[in-house]
Amino acid sequence: MGATAGRSVARIERPVLPFETIRLEGEIDARSWTVHLTQDEASSGASIALGYKNAVVVMPEGSRLRIAINGESVVDTPISSSNDIKRMTASIRPGLLRAGQNIIRMEAFQRHRTDCTIEATYELWTDVDSASTKLIFAEGATKTLRGLDDLPAVGVDNTGVTTIRVVAPKIYRPEIRDRLLRLVQLVALRGRYAHPVIQVVESDPGPSPIGTIKVAMGLASELRGLVAGVPDAATIQPLTMMMQEPVSLGSTLVVSGPTWQDLDTAIGIVGARGINAAQVERGVIDTASWQWPEVPTAFGAHSFRFADLGVPTQEFSGRRLKTGFSINLPSDFYATEYGETVLHLDAAYTSAVRPGSHVNVFVNGMISTQMTITSQGDIVRRHNIRVPLKNFKSGLNQITIEAVLLTDADERCAPGETLSEANRFVLFDTTALEFPTYGRIGRLPDLAVLSAGRFPDEDLPTTVVLARPDPLNYSAAGTLLARMARSAGAPVRAQFSNAASADDESVLFIGAVDQIPAGLLNRVKVSEHLRMIWPSTPTAGDRSGPQMVSTEFSLPAAQASPDHTATASTDEVRKRWSETFQRRGVLQQTIGTVQDWMEKTFSLSVSSLSLEERTDVPYEPPQRASLLVAQSRTEASGVWTLVTARTDKALADETARLANPMIWSQVAGRAIALEPREMKLQVEPIKDYRFVQTLPPSLTNLRLVAANWMSANILPYAVLMLACCTFLGVATSLLLNRLGRRS
């Protein structure tokens, strides 16, 4: 490897936010992540620019925004910009930045202008703008990527994306396709990018924009006419080399050689250093580039201290303290119906905190449990709060601890009360979350396995099929595989083919909806109506389809109904609703009331009390959906997975959006639909599935798996218990008749 130094043509400004916007909410909130710098950047003088906007109710006198780099404060400013984005710059002490990983922590302390209620704390927010928040290096500084170890220093653009732009000749050839899709995974892994997006092009597009690394890949004889500056050494030996672009701040990674075998050797150099092996071995997910510290995995019985999860001891003087962390669970996690984890709470609160205050525990945005404070002033040591595993899932899980504090002073809310700095509550970092030993078994289908970066059977490579060998489909496939590789910490094991065969056990098909082979939608249990619905209802961002929108979806509900006019009075609407309920008989109303009571009291639904076999009906995504991922099991031990969108361009764009770590962590179920411009997925749950053994057989794991299954299937469990009791009674009776003595 080598490097050619080039003089920068402009001042280096590097965006540092891992997302387009970071919102800090409530009275106290914080985010931490890492930014990698080259040796040249770290040794040059630097400052940090900040741009933010806040809610109008945030009190400037009592609210502050702070930024720390490597543990040292560099920004501490009042939050005072409710009208427009406020921009400011602060210098960074020489020597504070270092080559390689730098930890950035951003904190907001916010107080309401006038309101002391708990509800008012939800109105507090500060948005930090990525386009205005960046590191600015001194004039004359250079950004030279000296080798592969500097790949993380490519950085991000103003949306938090790192683009891997691959320039490759004649990409329609299988020899290029297979190597290209492996190389982009290795580059994403070596770069540790939070949001890698792949762009495949057949000609050099020119200088790379910020947050982009150009990768020139191919045989030396073909590459030299495609990319300027390819060294002569590539014609005689495998070459993996970083080159500085002469007229921009971008860099080009050249991966080449005289033969296909030499090209394979050059690609292997990119992944030669056991990428993320240390994290994988100790069960840590590499989330540093968007969430620090790295997230640990709970494989079974294990206790995690808050200090190790990045939650420090916090003294709090406000009304609602909120803090959170993440825990990863393996792809074969199976304990959502019976298990529970225990939060060992270490905290204290003053006598000012009234009984009725409470500590809430949220898991993935859903409230899981609550501890009510019943005394005034106390120190809580190892208080056990049981948290059901119901809302946990395979992959990353966000746990939030929220202390809601009620006081007489807040109820009076005298002038200046929101500025009070008298601490009321403290959460100690000795608090721990303890996981039990839980059941582990795989399910087919289950997209959570895909989000963990794996395919169902790791011993059998999955066949990846691209609908067309064009740059857009390569880009979509590369982005998906790079995202999977980042989640798994290793390249995915796959084989690539031009078409799917009936003999393939597992297939991943990537293509636009009009490129899907006949029968594939039925095979993954998706409605065939998708072929007609999607082309006629393009998303707002898709201009390639018809621009006319059906009036069926644009008319108001009142106009769409022939029986009711838009001028219906309130009394008429109330009467119509009353008649609807009256049409339900007394028996139906009684059954509905009993069902609601059983769900609230015992968490029992009608489906859990059914003996009928559960089947998946064809899934029909929302009409506004811009991307669909669906999966179904085969008769053998594999699954077929489909990734599709309206057009091939939409497929590349929306797959890039799916690769956002905040969206990717939501992937689960048997099908997902991504809505345009939304940060959440619609997840279709799994009903019809088959178990797949993932661990060596053991009675302990079998018992835990059976306990979870029976908890989800109450009636079969009751029938089984009744049969066992009947058998025991009959056997006991027969035994007593033969051996017993009549009295």
N, C-alpha and C positions, 0 to 999 in steps of 0.2 A: 504494500500500500504506500501511497505517497500523497503529496499535496502540492499544488502550485498556488502560491500566494498572489492575491490580486488586491489592488487598491480599491477601497470602497468609493463609490461615486456620490454618496450622500450620507448624511448623518444617520446612524443606526438608531431606529426606534422599534422596539419590540413589544407588541401586545403581550400582556401577562395573564389575563383572565382566561380560565379554561372554558368559559361559556360566553355567549354574546352579552348577557347581562347577569349579574349576581344581585339578588334581592336579599337584603338583611331585614328581618321582620321582628316585630315585638320590641320589648324593652331591652333585650340583650340578645345578640346573635353573632355568630362568627363562622368563618370559612377558612380552611387551610389547604394549601396545595404546594407543589414544587415547580420550580422553573430551572431548566438547565442552561448554563452559559458556557461559552468556549473560553479558553485561556485568554485570548485577546480581549474578550468582552469583560471578563472578571478583573483584568489588570488595568483597564482604562477607567477614567473617571465616569461616574454615572449619576443620574437623578431619576426620580420616579414622578410621572405625571398621573394625576388622578382626575376623573370626571364622575360626578354623581348628581342625583336628583332625589329629593325626599318628599314625603307627604307633608301637606301644609300644616297638619296638626302637630308636627314634631317641634318641640320647644328648643330653639338654638342654645339658650342659656344652660340647659341641662342635658344636652345630647352631644355626643362626640363620635367621630369616626376615626379609627386608629388602624394603622398598617405597620406590621413588624416584619422585618426580613432577618432570617436566621436568629430569631429571638431578640433582636434589637429594634426599638421603636424608631420609625423614620417619618411617620405622619401621625399627628394628633391634632385634629381640627374640629371646631364646632360644626354640627350638621345644620346648614342654613341655606338651602337652595331649593325652595319649593316651586319656583316659577320656571326655571330652566336648568339645564345641566351646568353645574359649576365646575370650572377647571382650575387646577392649581398644580404647582410643581414643588417638590422637596428634594434637596440634595441627599446623597447617600455617602456615608463616611467611607473614605478610601480604605480598602482592605476588608470591608464588610461582605461584599460579594465574593464568591469563590468559584473556581472552575468546577463544573459539574452541577450537582444538585444544590439548590437554594430554596429554603422553606419560606413561603409567604403566608402570613396570617392577617386576616382582615376582620375587624371587630366593630360592631356598632352598639353604642349605649344610647338609648332613646327614651325621652320622657314626653308625655302629652302636655299640650299647652294649658288645658283647662280641666280635663276630665280625669277623675281618679278611679273610675270603675274598671273592672276586669275587661269588659267589652271594649273599652277604649283602647286597650293595648293592641287589639287586632287591627287598628287603624294606622299603626306606626310602621313605616317602611322606608328604606333607602335603597335606591337602585344604583349600582355602580356600573358605569358604561365602559364596555370593552374598547370601543374605538378611541376613547379619551384616556384610558388607563394603560400606561406602558412604561417600559424602561427606556430612558434616553441616554445614549452614550456620548462621550465627548467628541468634539470635532476631530476628524482624522483617525478615529478608532476603526478597526477592521473586524470583520466577522469571518474568520477563516475556519472552515471545518477541516481539521487536520487528518481525520480518519473516521472509521466507523464508530469509535467511542464518542464522537461528537454529534452523532445523529440525533440524540435527544435535544440538542441545541438548535435544531431547525425551528422550533417554536410553533406558534399558532398564528392564525390571522385574526381579524377583528370579530369573528364569530366563534372562536375557540377551536377551529378545525385545522388540522395539519394535512396538507395535500401531498400525496405521493404521486407525482406525475411521471408515468412510465412512457418513454419513447422507445418503440420497438418496431423493427421492420417486418412486413409480411405477417401480421399477427394471425391471419386466418389459418396458418399452419399449426397442426397439433404440437410440433416440436417447440414452437414458441409459446403456445398457450399454456402448456403444462409447467414450463419453467417460469413463465411470467407470474402465474398465480401462486407459485411457491415463493418466488422472490419477494413479492409485495408483503407476504406474511412475515418473512424474516426481517424486512426493513421496518415494518410496524412494530415488531417485537424489540428489535435492537434500539429503535427510537423511543420506545415506551410512551407512545402517543396516546393521549386521552381520547381523541376523536379522529382516527385515521380515515381519510377518504382517498380512494384510488381514482386516478384519471389515466386512461390509456389512450395514447395518440400514436399515429404512424409517421408523423413528421415533427421536427423540432419546432415548438411554438414560440421560441424566443426566451428572453429573460424571465426568470421565475419570480413571481410576486412573493410578498412576505408570507411566511408560514408554509412555504412549498419547497420540497426537495425534488429535483429532477433526477430520474433514474434512467440512464441509457443502457439498454440491455440488448444483446444480440451477438452474432458472429462478427468478428472484427472486420471481415471483408465487406459486410453489409452495413455495419454501423459507421464506418469512417465516412461514407458518403451521406450519412443522415445527421450526424452530430459533429460539429466542428471541434477540433482539438483532441480527438481520440489519439492517445499515444501510440507510437509504432510498436511498443512492447506487446500490445494486444494481439499482434499478428504472429507472435512466436510463443506465447505462454498465457496461462490464465491470468486475468487482470481484474482486480477490484481496487478502484482508485477514486479518491475524492478530488474534484477539480473546482476551483473558484471561477465563476462566470466573470468574464473580463469587464462587462459594463453594468453589472448589477450586484446586489448583495447576496444573490442566490448561489447555490452550489449544485454541482452535478456529480452523482455517483455513477461511475462507469463500471459496468459488469460485463466482461467480454472475454473472448478467447478465440483461437483460430479454428477450433472444432467444437462439436456439441459436447464432447466429453470435457474439454477444457472449460466450456461455459458452465457445465455442472460443477466443476471444481471451484470456479469463481463465485458461483451462487452459494456454495457450501461455506466459503470464507465468511460471508455475511452472518451466517448462523453458527459459526464455529465455536463460539464462546459460551455454550450452555445458557442460552437466553432465559433469564428469569428462573433458572434452575433452583437457586437458593430460596426464592419465594415459594415455588411449588413444593419443595421438600418440606418446608416448615408450615405449609398450609396457609400462606399469606397471599392475598390477591393484590397485584400491583396496581393500586389506584392512586399512587402518589401524584400523578400529573393532574388529577382533578379533586382528590380527596386525601388529605394527610391526617393521621398516619395511615399506612397501608392496612387493609381490612383483614383480620384473621378469620380463619375458618373453624367452625365448631363441628368436628367430626363425630363427637359423642360427648361423654361426660367430661366437662371442662368448665372452669370458672375464669371469667375475664374481669380484671380490675379496671375501673374507670381510668385510672392513671395510665394504663397500657393502651386504652382505647382513645386517648387524646382528650379526655374530659378532665380538666383540672379542678381542684377545690375552688368553689365559687361562693363568695359572700354576696348577698343580694339584698337590696333595699327597696325593690319595686313591688309590683303586684302579681306578675306572672313570669316566673323563671322557666325558660325553655332551653334545653340542651339535648344534643343527640349524638349518635354514633352509628356505625354499621357493623353487621356481622354477616359473614358468608356461610351458607349451608350447601353441602354437596348436592350434586344433581340427582342422587338417589334418596334424598331426604323424604321420609314417609311417616309423618307423625302429626298430621294436622287435626286429627279428630279426638285424640285422647291425652296427648302429652302436655307438659307445662314446664316452663323454665322459672327459676326463682331469682328475683332481684333482692339482694341483701343490701338494704338501704342504710347508709350512714349519713345522718343529717342532724340538724338542730334548728330550732325556731324559738323566737322570743315570746314573751307573754303578750306582746301586742297582737300576735296572730290569733284570731278567734277560732274556736271550734267550728267545724263545718268547712274549713279550708281543706284542700285535698291535693294529693299527688297523683297525676294521671300518667299512664304508660301507653304510648301509641306504638303500634307496629305497622310499618308501611302505610301510614296515614290513617289507620283504623284504631280506635280506642280499644285497648285490650283489658285493662283493669284499672282500679282506682283505690287508693288508700286515703281514708278520711281521717283528718286530724281531730282528735276528741278532747285534747287538753290544751291548756294555755302555757306555753313555754316548756320545752323538753329537749333532751338530747337523745336521738334515736340511734341505737347501735345494732347493726345486723338485723334490722326489722325485715322479716320475710314478706315479700309481695309476690304472689304467685301469678305468673303471666302465661295464659294458655298459648300453645303453639299454633292455634287455629289460623292466625293471620300471618304466620311465617311461611316462607316458600323457598324453593331451591334458588341458589344464587344470592345476590346481595339483598340484605334486609336492613331497612332504616328504623332504628329504635329511638324514640323521642321521650324524654322525661320532662314533665311539665308540672311545676308546683304553682297552684293557684292559691294566693294568700289573701284572706279577708281581714281587715282591721277596722277599728272604729274611726281612726283618723281618716281613712280613705272614704268612709261613708259620710263623714262631715265635709271632707274635701275643702278645707279652708284655703284661702289664697296662698299660693306658694307651696302647697302640700306636695305637689308632684316633684318638687325639687329636693324633698327630704332625702338625706343620705344615711339615715340611721338603718343599719343592716337588720333585717328581720329573719333571714333564713340563710343557712349555709348548707351546701351539698359537698360532702367530702369525696375526694378521689379514691378513697378506700372502698367505696360502694362497688359491688361486684354483681355480675350477671352469671348465674350458674346454669349450664345446660345439662340435662340428664342424658343417659344413654337412650337413643331413640331408634326406631325401626328404619332400616335402610334397604330399599329395593327399588329398582328402576321400573318405569311404566312406559308402555308403548301404546299410543303416541304421547309425547310430552315435549313441547317446545322449550321448556326450561332446560333440557339437556343441551339444546342448541345454543341457548343464551350463555351456558357455561362453557361454550367453545368445544363441545364434543358431539360426536355422532353416537347413536344408540349402541352399536357394537364396535368397539375400538379394535377388535381383532380382525374385523372385516372392513376394508376401506369402502366408504360411500362413493357412489358414482355421481360426479357432478356433471350435469348436462347444461350447456348453454344453448338457448334457442337459436341464436345466430352467432357466428364468429366475427362480431363487429366490435368497435371500440366501446360503445355504450354498454353492451352486455358484459364485456370484459371488465369494464369499470364497476358495474354493479356486483359482479361475482367477486372481484378483487376486494371491494369494500366489505362485503359480507364475510369473506374468509379472513381478512385482516382483523375485523372486529372479533370473530370467533377465536382467532389465535391470541389476541390480547387478553381475552377472558380466560383462556386455558393456560396461558403462559408458554405455549408451544404450538408449532404449526399443526393444522388439522391433517389427519390422515385421510386422504381422498385420492381417487383416480378420476381422470377426466375423459369424457367421451362425447362423440358427436350426437349420439342418440341413446335413449334408454332402451334396455332390453328387458323382456319379460323375466329373464333369468336373474336380473339384478335384485339383490335382496334389499338394498337401501339406495335411494336415488334422491338427489337434490336437483330440482329443475328450476332454472332461472330464465325468465323471459317475459315479454309483454303479453297481455291477454290475447292479442290476435296472433301470437306465435305459439300458443299452447296447443299441443297435439290433441286430437280428438280422444275423448275418454279420460284425459288426465284429471279434469275437474271432478268427475265422478269418483275417480280413484282416491283422491284426497278428500272426498266428501264435502265438496263445495258446489253450490247450486249452479247449474248450467246457465241460469239467467244472467250470470255475470258477463257472459259474452255479449249480451244485448244491452244490459244496463250501463256498463262502464263507457262504451263508445258514445252513448247518447247523453251522458251526464258528466262532462269533463269538470275537473276541479278548477278552482279559481286561478291557479297558477299554470294550468295546462292550456295552451292556445292551439294545440295541434288538432284537436277534435272540433266537432261542430259547436258553434257559439250559441245556438238557440237552446234555451232551457224549457223543458216541458212545463206547460201551465199547471199540470197536475201537482207539481211541487212548488209552484210560486203563488198559487191562490191562497188567501187566508182560509182558515178552517170554516168560517161561517159561509163564505162564498162557495166553497167546495161542496157543501151539503145542500141538496135540492130542497130539503124539508124546512130549513131554518134560514131566515134572512139575517143580514149583518146588523139589523136594527133591533134584534130581539131584546126585550127588556130583562132586567134582573129577575123579576118575578117569573117570567116565562122560563128562563134558564133554570131557576131554582125548582120550578114545578117539573120540568123535564128530568132533572137529576133525581128528584124524589120519586117519580114514577119508575125510573130505572131500578132503584133499590126496592120499591114495592113489588116489582115483578119477580124478585127473588123470593122464593117461598120461605116459610119459617124454618123448614129443615135445612135449606141451603145456608140461611143466615146462621143457624146454630152450628152447623159443621164448620163454617168459616170462622166463627168465634172460637171454637175448640182448637182449630188449626193454629190460629194466631196465638192462643194461650200456650199451646205446646211448644211453639217455636220460641216464644219469649222465655218460658220457664225452663224447658229442658233442651232447647236447641234441636228439637226433633221436627223434621219436615216430612211431608207426605212421601217424598222420594225415598227417604231412609227407611220407611215402613213398607216398602214395596218389595214383592218377591219377583216381579217381572224383570227380565234382562234389560239393562240399560243400553240403549243404542243412540248413536249420534245421527241426527237428521242432517241433511245437506245444509251447510252453513252459507248464509247469504250476508255478506258484509254490508255496512251502511253505504248508501248510494254516494255519499260524499267522500268515502274512503279513498286514499291515494295509493295505498300499498296493502297487499294481502300476503300473509304467510300462513300456509295451512299444512297440516301433517296428518297422515293416517297410517295405521299399521298394515303390514302385509300378512299373508297367511303363514309366512315363515317367521324369522326373528328380526326382520328389518322394518323400516318405515320409508314412505315416500313423502317428500317435502316439496312444496311449491312456493316459489317467491315470484310474485307477479305484480304488474301495475298497468295503467292504461296504455302507455306507450313506452318504447325503449328509453327515451330521454327521461320520462317520469320515473322509470324503474331505476336509472342511475341516480337521479336526484333524490328520490325518496329513500332508497337504500342508504344513501349518505346521511339522511336525516335519522334513519333508524339506528345508525351506528353511534349516535349521541349516547354517551354512557347513561344519562338519566332516562332515556327511552329504552335503551337496550336492556337495562336491568328489570324492566317490566315484562319482558317476553316470557310467556308461559301458556299453558293450556294446549288445546289442539289447533287453534287458529287465532290469529291476531289481525286487526285492521288498524292502520295508521291514518288518522284524519289530518287533512292539510292544516299546517301552521299550529298544530296542537302538540303538547309535550306529554301526551298520554296515549295509551293503546286501548282499544276495545279487545278484551280477552274472552274467547269462547272456552268455557271449562270443558274438561275431559269427562266423558260419561262411560264410553266403551273403551276399555283398555286391557292390556295384558301385562302381567308382571314379568320382569326380567331380572334374573339373579345377578347382583353386582359384587357380592362378597362371598367368601367361602361359607358353605352351609354351617349354621350353628343354631342350637335350640334357643339361645337367648334372642337372637335376631328374629327367628321365626315367630317366637312368642310376641315380640313387639310389633311385628308386621301384622300378625293375626289380630292383636288388640286394636290396632288402628282400623283394619278392615271391618271388624265387627262393630266398632263404634260408628262407622259410617253406614253400616247395614244392620240396623237394629232388629228388624223383623226376622231375617235369616238367623241372626244370633239367638233370638228368643226361641225360634223353632228348633235350632240345634240343641239349646239347653233343655227344652222340653223333651226332645227325643232322648237325650242322655239321661235325664231324670226318669223317664219312662223305662228305659232299658235297665237302669240301676234298680228301680222298684221291682220289675219283673224278675231280674236275676236274683235279687235278695229273696223274693217270695219263693222262687223255685229252690233256692239253696236251703231255706228254712224248712220247706216241705220235705226235703230229703234228709236233712241232718238235725232238724230241730225236734224238740219234744213238746207235745201239746199239753197245756196246763188245764 
